[in-house]
Structures are given as C-alpha cells and as structure tokens.
Amino acid sequence: MKNIHLVIAVAAAMVVPTMVVPARAATPAQIDQAILNGLTWLVSQQNSDGSWGYPSSDQRYNPVAYTGFALVKLQERAFELGYASPFDDSYPYKTNVINGLNYLFKQATTNGAGITGICFVPGSEDTETYCTGIAMMAIAASRASTNVVNVPNPVVNGMTYKAVLQSIVNYFAAAQNPDGGWRYYASNEPSDNSNTGFAVMGLRYAESPIFGFNCLIPATLKAGLSNWINAIQVNGGANDGGSDYQVNSGWVNVLKTGNLLFEMGLVGDNASTQRVQRAVAYIQRNWNDSNEDPGWRPHNFLAMDCLMEGFGSLGIETLTVGGTSVGWFGQFADAIVASQLSNGSWPQDVVPAYTTDPMLTTEWALIVLERVPPVDTLQIIPQ
C-alpha cells in the first residue's frame, strides 16, 4: 500500500464554510489578510496541553506533526513582523509557542531498538520519521539554540535546544537505510521519497545558519543521501527528472520532486547542477496539470509546501512553462487565497494517494504564504 504523505486525521461530519474567492490575482494586502485570518483560526485550535491535533488511538494521527507545523508558522511569523524572538513578551503568540514547544519536548524519547539519539513516536507505522523530522523543523524555527528545555521529561530536561536538535540529527544518521534514504521508522526498508523528504527537511533546518543551530551532519549521511537521489530520480521517458516514491514504483509527482530538490540542496547541489535542472524540467512539464497528483492544482497544499521548500532551498524564483516565465510563488498565493474558507481555514484535500484535513491544509497554506524555507544563498536557475 502506498504511503500517505503525512500523519493525517480526517475530521468527521465536517461543516464546510463558504469559500472566499478574490476577483483577481492575490495582492500583498490580500495575502497578509489571508495569513491573519488563518492564524486566528489556527491558534483557536490549540489544545489545552499545548498541542494541535485530534484525539485518536491510531498513532499515525499523532499530534506531534500537527504541533510541529503550527510552531514553524507561528515562530517564523514573529521574525517576519520584526520581533527579536517568538519569546518576546510583546509577541501575541508567545504563549502559544511556549506551550507548543513544551508539548513537543514532553514527547521526546529514544527509539528503544539500538538506534542512538532522540526521536518522536518510535516504531509506529507512518509516524516515527515524519514526526521526528517535523519536530526538528519546529525546534530549529525558534532560532533559540541556547534556550534550555524545562519539562518533566528526563530524556531532554536541562538540555539546550541545540543539544536536543543535534541528538535528533544523530538519530537520523543512525537510522539511515543502506540505500541512503529513510522509511516509516528506523530499520524499515526499502526507503521512500515521502519519508526521506521529511527527514531531510528536519536535517536542513538543523544545519542551516539561518536558524542559528549549525548542527553537524555526518558526511557519510550526505554521501548516502546523494546515492539515494540518483536512485529515486527517474531516468528517461515522460517522467524523466521526477521523483519516484520507491525505486521503480512508477508513482511520480511534483510533490515528491519538491522533496528531491530539497534533498539535492542538502548534499550541496545548486541550481546549475544537471540533476537539479532535470527535476525542474519535470516540474515545468507538469506545472499546469489540473490533477492534484501528479500536479499541484487546484490546491494540493502539501505539494505546494514541498515545492516551496525545494525551490527556496535552491533560490529558484521562476520557472519556464510553455515558453513563458512563471513566478511560482505568485501562482501558489493566488490558489491559496482563492481557496480560503470564510472561517480562516483551508479546505481538506482529497487526493487518490492520501487524504488531508483542514488543520493540516491550513498549516501548509500558511507556511507557503510565509515562504519559510532555510535559504542560505540565492541561486537562480538558468532559463
């Protein structure tokens, strides 16, 4: 069975509010209003324990991922608005951030199967790799490497945020499969490029100087990942340059190709690298596909998020689609603003490979509108 792309819960018996559809392309003012409305809704969904998410006996639907994405957005918003820190007393979401991070730190644990380092929700199908990578993103997004954890969890209590993040890096190094990627949990083989994408997002956030943690990633991890990139990138045919799900599985789409670009950035590729250009060419050929799998239209929010992270990590601002230069962010913003619901959230996506719920889609939509990938240098793809 093909993997869902995230730990996902579907809200039952949901009443869908009316969509707010602008009459023209999204303006900066409309984008900012969409962010404000979305944040108001998202903050209202935080649980009393500091988490986001829904109760469920199924660990695939663990709140760690929901909470991690919410924190990425709320923390980056503080810096965008000019606050020195999301912990600034005057930042309106300070308490939400602190409570959310404390919830995450309380969930930190170890794999228990001989794998060193800290992880989250170990051993659960569809959960360990995703939750751990997303939690890394949330911790790094604080840009508070010297902060000290103060929660009743002996695994992390008293550690600096940087020490926690480096321990998670060490976990991913130990959990990497011989093929160079990752799957649902440590030692689960063969790898896939959905799980690997989220592991690499966490690693890139931990390493990036933008967030100030500068965690050390072993050269052997990057070498193995580079081998994985070569194996998972399709060679030849209509899907040339795109990312497969597993090697030779035949499930190729732009979402996983966004992951592929992000992975290429981690191992040192740039916008002029041949395999990067082949991946971009695949995305360009499928840019206007009206099907949310393999494309991103009308509003596959996770695909937009993965593409945004991939483009941002390599400094790619424009694509060439049908001979015309296209600004990817403007088209994403148009689709996101046009599909926002009247209560500030975004509608669930239903794609053949996976199903999302409004909390996840709202988090992804807000992250894309904020443009928060760790971009170290600006590289422009040759056209």
N, C-alpha and C positions, 0 to 999 in steps of 0.2 A: 504494500500500500504506500502510495506516495505521501511524503511528509507534509503536514500543514506547515505554514511558514512561521507560525509563532504559537506560543501558548495562548489559546483562544477560548473564550466562552461566548456562547450566543445568548443574548438576552431574550427570554421567552415572553410571549404575549406583549410585544412592544408596540406602543402607540407612536407612529412616526409623525413628527410635526411637519409643518409646511416648509418646503424649501424656499430660501431667499435667493432669487436669481437676479443678478445685476443685468442691466440692459446693454452694457458694453464691457470691454476688457477691464479687468480689475485695476483700479487706480491705487497708488500708495495709501490713500486715505481709506479706501475700501479694504485693503489688505490689513491695515492696522486695526480697523474696526472688527474685522473677522477674527483677528487674534484676541482682541479684548473680549469679544463675546464668547469665543471658545475657551479662553482661560477662566472666565466666570463660571461657565458650565463645568469645566474640568475640576476646578477647586471645590465646587459644591459636591462632587462625587467622592471626595476623600473620606475614608472610613475613620472611625474613632481611634483605631490603633495606628494611624498614620499611613496606612496602605491605600492603594487604589485596587479595584478588582471586585470580584464576586465570590461569595462563598461556594465552595464546591468540594466534594470528596475526591474528585479526579485531580491529581497533582499536575496534569498537563495544563490546568487552568489556574496555575498558581499566581497569586497577586504580585510576586516579585517582579515579573516582567512589566505588568501594568504600572507598578510603582516606579520602576526604573525609567520608563519612558516619560512619565509625568514629571519626574525630577529633572531629566535632561532639559525639558522645555522650561520649567519654572526657573531653573538656575540660569540658563542662558538668557532668559528674559531680563534678569537683573542686570547683567552686563550690557545688554543692548540698551537698556534705559539709563545707563551711566552710573549705576551703583558700584561701589568698590567690591561688593561681595553680596551673594544671596543671603548672607547672615547679617547684613546691615540692618540696624534697628528700624530704619525708616522704610525698608523694602516691604511692601504689603503682603508678600507671600513668604516672609521669613519663617513664620511658624509652620507653615505647610511644608517647607523644605526641611526644616529640622526634624519634624515628626516623621516625614517620609524617609529620610536618611537613617534615623534611629530604627525605624521598622526594618529597613534593609539589613542593617548591621546585626539586628537580632536574629535574622535568618541565616547569617553566615555560618558555614560548617566546613567539614572536610569530607572527602569522597568516601573514606572508610574502606577503600579497596586497594590500598597500597599506592595511591596517587597522591603525591605531595601537594601542599598548597591549599588555599581556601577556595571553596566553590559554593554554589547555591542549589538547593533541591536535588541532591545527588541521586543518581541511579534511576530516576523516573523517566519513562518514555516521553519523548518530546519536550523535556524540561531542562535537564542539567546544563547543557551547552547554551541554550537560548538564555535562560535566566542568569547564568553566570556572566555571559557577555554583556547583557543589558545592564546588570548591576554594576559592572565595571564602568560603563558609559556614565551612569548616574553619579558614581563616586568621583570620576575624573571631571565631570562637568561642574563640580563645586569649585574647582581651581583652588582648593584649600589643602594642599599636600601636608601641611604641618598640623592641621587640626587633629585632635586626639579623640578617639572613639570612647564614649562613655555610656555603655549599655550593659545590662546584666547578661552578657554572653561571653564566657571565658575564652572563646575562640578568637575574639577580636578586641575585647575590652582593654583599654590602655594603649592600644597600638595607634600610631599615626595613620591618617588616611593613606599616605604614600606606602607605608609598610603593608597595609591591607591590600592595596592595589598591586604591589609587587608580588605579594604572595599569590594573588589570583593569576598574574602572569606566569608564575612558576607552575601553577596548576595546569594552565593550558599547554605549557611546554611539555609537562609530563604526560598529559592526556592526548597529545597529538598522535594521530594514527600513522603507521608506517607509510601510507600513501600521501601524507603531508597535510591532510585535512582533518576535520572532526565530524562526528555524527551526534546522535542524541545525548550520549553520555560517554565518559571515559571508557576506552577499550571497546567501544561499539563500532564495528566495521561492517561494510566499507563506508567511507565518508560521503557526505553530500554537500552541495554548494549552497544550501539554505543554512544549515547549521554552521558550516565553515564561515559563511558571511557574517553571522552574528558573533562568532568567536573573534574574528578579525576586527570587527568594529570596536569591540572592547579593547583589544590589544592596541589598536591605533590610537584610541583615546588615551590609553595609559602611557604611550610613548610620546605623543605629540607635545612639543614645547608650548603650544598654545595654552594647554591646560595646566602646565607647570609641574607635572609629576615626573616626567622624563624617566619613566620606568625602563629597565633594561630588558630587552627581548633577545634571547639567545640567537646567535647567527644560525645555528642548526635549525631552529624553528622556521626562520625565514627561508632557508635553503629548501627545507621540506615543503613549505607552502608554495614556493616557486615551481617545484616539480608538480604539485597538485594543480596549479594554474594551467600548466601546459597540458596536463591530462584531461582536465574538465572542459577546456575550451575546445569547441567544435572546429574541426578542420575539414573544409570543403563543403560543397552543397549549399542549399538555401540558408542554412543556419550558420554558415562559416563565421567564426569570431564570437559567437554567442556562448553562453554558459549552459552546459547540461546540468541536470540535477545530480545524477550519479554518472560515472563514466559510461558512455554508450547507452544511456537510458532513453534518449530521444525526447526528453521533456525540457525544451529550451525556451527561455523567455527573457524579456528585458529586465525583469526584477532580479533574477539571479545574475544577469550580466552586469547590473549595477554593483552587486556584490563582487563580481570578478574585478571590476575596475578598482574597487576599494582595496581588494587583496593585492592587486598589482602595485598600488601606491605604497602599501606597507613594505613590500620587498624591494622597493627602490626604482620601479619603472616610472617613466614620466610620459607626458602627453605625446612625445615623438616615438616612443617605443612601438615596435611593429605590432606586438600582440595587443597593446592598448588601442592602436588605430583600427585593428581588425574588430575588436569589441565595439568600438564606437561606430564603425561601419554597420555592424549588425543592428545596433540600436537605431541608427538612422533609417535603415531599410524598414524597420518595424514601427517607426515613430507614430505613424498615422493609422496603425491598425486599430480598428474600432472594438476589437475583442480584448478584454482585460487580461487575458492570458492567450497569446504571448505579449500583448501590448500593455499600456497603462490607462487607456481611455475606456470609458469616460472619466472614471475616478478610482483607479486602483491605488489606494493611498499608500500601501506598503511598497508597491513598485515605485511610486514617486519618491518615497523616502530612501529606498536603496539606490535609486538612480542619483538622487541629490547627493547622497554621501559619496558615491563613486565619482561623479563629476567634480564635486567640491574638493575631494582629496587630490585631484589632478589639475585643478584650476581650469577646467573646461567650462566655458561660459556659453558657447554657441555650438550648434550642430548644423550640418548641411542636409536638408531634407528636400528631395526632388529639385535640387539645384538652387534652393533658397536657404539663406541663413536664418536659423531659428534660435531664439533665446529660450532655452528650456525652462528657466525659472518663470518667465512671463506666462508661458503656456500652462505650467503647473498651477501658478497662482490663479489664473483665470478659472481653471477647472475646480480648484478648491473653493474659491469664493462663491462660484456659481452653485455649488452643491451643498453649501452650509444650510443647516436647518434653522428654523426660527428660534429654537431654544439655545442656539450657540454650538450645538454638537454637529457632527457629520454623520451621514447615514452609513449603515453597515454595508460592506462589500460582500457579494456572494459570487465567488469565482469557482469554477469547477474543482480546482485543487485545494481550496481552503475556504473557510467562512470566517468573517470577522464580526466584531460587534462595535457599537458606536463609541465605546470608550477607547478602544484601540485605534479606530479610524480617526477619532478626534485628536489623539496624541500624535499620530503620524502626520496628520494635516497641519497641526500647529508646528511641529518640528520642521516640516518642509518650508512653511511660510517664514520661519525664523532663520532658515539657512544656517544650520549649526554644525556642519562637519568640521573636523580638525584640518584646516588648510594651512600648510606650512609655507608654501611658496606658490606664486601664481605662475601657472604654465598654460599656455594657450595652444589648443590642438591645431595643427596646420590644416588649412581648408583647401 
